[in-house]
Amino acid sequence: MIQAIFFDFNGVIIDDERLQMAIYKELLHEHGVELTEKDYYGALGMDDHTFVRYAFECSKKSVSDDDLSKLMAAKTVRHRELMEQELPLFPGVVTFLKAASRHFALGLVSMANKTEVGYVFARANLTPLFSVIVTSEDASVCKPAPDCYLAGLTTMWLMPPRTIVIEHQLPAPPPLIVEK
């Protein structure tokens, strides 16, 4: 019997992947790092720090810890600015979460940072619906490693077979074209 539902954040509760990508393109460009859509979507599941280091490595560049911290702070500020007027929550998600919380324990397991999740959850009044919130600060490795989910399960004292996970689907890869 299902006891809990764990949700991802970006791409499941909030429709902000395109915003995130635009912010990263802007900020990384300032450091001479060009980000493509393929690179961005190919790295979903990484936390912000890991992603920025990955983007720099793909451009054969390095990033200092100080620059990384500044980039993360600027990204969080820009993310909030873009959502100030309206939260891009998926249609019907709040209604669904409220209904689901009446029957199941809810958990959030995301590689998003605690500040961004907290801002959206406070604005949408979602925090009371969730029994556990696991963010990038709570995980030692990025998805798809199961560590972040295991942390959530341990917190709720649940067994994996009694939990459903709702993750976002990555965009379909381009078709493979083979020239003859």
C-alpha positions in Angstrom: 0.0 0.0 0.0 1.4 3.4 -1.0 2.1 5.6 2.0 4.0 8.6 0.5 4.6 10.5 -2.7 7.9 12.2 -3.4 8.0 15.0 -5.9 10.8 16.7 -7.7 10.6 20.5 -7.7 11.8 22.0 -11.0 9.9 20.6 -13.9 7.2 18.9 -11.7 5.8 21.5 -9.3 7.2 24.6 -10.9 7.6 25.1 -14.6 10.8 27.0 -14.5 13.4 24.9 -16.4 13.4 27.5 -19.3 13.9 30.3 -16.8 16.7 28.4 -15.1 18.4 27.8 -18.5 18.0 31.5 -19.5 19.5 32.7 -16.2 22.4 30.3 -16.5 23.0 31.3 -20.1 23.2 35.0 -19.1 25.4 34.5 -16.0 27.8 32.0 -17.6 28.1 34.1 -20.8 29.6 36.8 -18.5 32.4 34.3 -17.8 33.0 33.3 -21.4 31.0 30.0 -21.0 28.4 29.4 -23.7 25.6 27.1 -22.6 23.5 25.2 -25.1 20.0 23.8 -24.5 21.5 20.3 -25.0 24.1 20.9 -22.3 21.5 22.3 -19.9 18.9 19.6 -20.3 21.6 16.9 -20.4 22.7 18.0 -16.9 19.3 17.9 -15.2 19.5 16.3 -11.8 22.7 18.2 -10.9 22.7 20.7 -8.1 23.7 24.3 -9.0 27.3 24.0 -7.8 27.9 20.8 -9.7 26.2 22.1 -12.8 28.2 25.3 -12.9 31.5 23.4 -12.4 30.3 21.1 -15.2 29.5 24.0 -17.6 32.9 25.5 -17.0 34.7 22.1 -17.5 32.8 21.7 -20.8 34.2 25.1 -21.9 37.7 24.0 -20.8 37.7 26.6 -18.1 37.9 26.6 -14.3 35.9 28.5 -11.8 37.2 29.6 -8.4 35.2 29.0 -5.2 34.7 32.7 -4.9 33.4 33.1 -8.4 31.2 30.0 -7.9 29.7 31.5 -4.7 29.0 34.8 -6.5 27.4 33.0 -9.5 25.2 31.0 -7.1 24.1 34.2 -5.3 23.4 36.0 -8.5 21.4 33.0 -9.9 19.2 32.9 -6.8 18.5 36.6 -6.9 17.7 36.5 -10.7 15.5 33.5 -10.2 13.5 35.3 -7.5 13.2 38.5 -9.7 11.8 36.5 -12.6 9.1 35.0 -10.3 8.2 38.1 -8.4 5.1 38.9 -10.4 3.8 35.3 -10.9 5.0 31.9 -9.9 5.1 29.6 -12.9 3.5 26.7 -11.1 2.2 23.9 -13.3 -1.6 24.3 -13.8 -3.5 22.3 -11.2 -0.4 21.4 -9.1 -1.5 23.1 -5.9 -5.0 21.5 -6.1 -3.3 18.1 -6.7 -0.9 18.5 -3.9 -3.6 19.5 -1.4 -5.7 16.5 -2.4 -2.8 14.1 -2.3 -1.7 15.4 1.1 -5.1 14.3 2.6 -4.3 10.7 1.7 -0.5 10.4 1.6 2.6 11.8 3.2 4.3 14.1 0.8 8.0 14.7 0.3 10.0 17.0 -1.9 13.3 15.6 -3.2 15.1 18.1 -5.3 18.6 19.2 -6.3 17.3 22.8 -6.2 18.6 24.9 -3.4 16.8 25.5 -0.1 16.4 29.2 -0.7 14.6 28.8 -4.0 12.4 26.0 -2.8 11.6 27.9 0.4 10.6 31.1 -1.5 8.3 29.2 -3.9 6.8 27.1 -1.1 6.2 30.1 1.1 4.5 32.1 -1.7 2.3 29.2 -2.8 1.7 28.1 0.9 2.9 24.6 0.1 5.2 24.0 3.1 2.5 22.7 5.4 1.6 20.0 2.9 5.1 18.3 3.0 6.4 16.0 5.7 9.9 16.1 4.4 11.9 18.5 2.1 15.2 17.3 0.8 17.2 19.9 -1.2 20.7 20.1 -2.6 22.1 21.1 0.8 20.9 17.8 2.2 22.4 15.6 -0.5 26.0 14.5 -0.9 25.6 13.4 -4.5 23.3 14.4 -7.3 20.4 12.6 -9.0 20.1 10.0 -10.4 21.9 8.6 -7.4 19.3 7.4 -4.9 20.9 9.1 -1.9 18.6 12.0 -1.7 15.5 9.8 -1.9 17.0 7.5 0.8 17.4 10.6 3.0 13.8 11.4 2.6 12.7 7.8 3.2 14.8 7.6 6.4 13.3 10.9 7.7 9.8 9.6 7.2 10.6 6.0 8.3 9.2 4.5 5.1 10.2 1.6 2.9 10.8 2.3 -0.8 8.1 0.0 -2.0 5.5 2.2 -0.2 6.6 5.4 -1.9 5.9 6.8 -5.4 8.4 9.2 -7.0 7.2 11.8 -9.5 10.1 13.2 -11.6 10.0 15.3 -14.7 10.6 13.8 -18.1 13.6 15.0 -20.0 12.9 16.4 -23.4 13.1 13.7 -26.1 16.6 13.5 -27.7 16.9 14.6 -31.3 16.3 11.7 -33.7 19.3 9.8 -34.8 20.1 10.5 -38.4 22.3 8.0 -40.1 23.7 9.0 -43.5 24.1 6.2 -46.0 
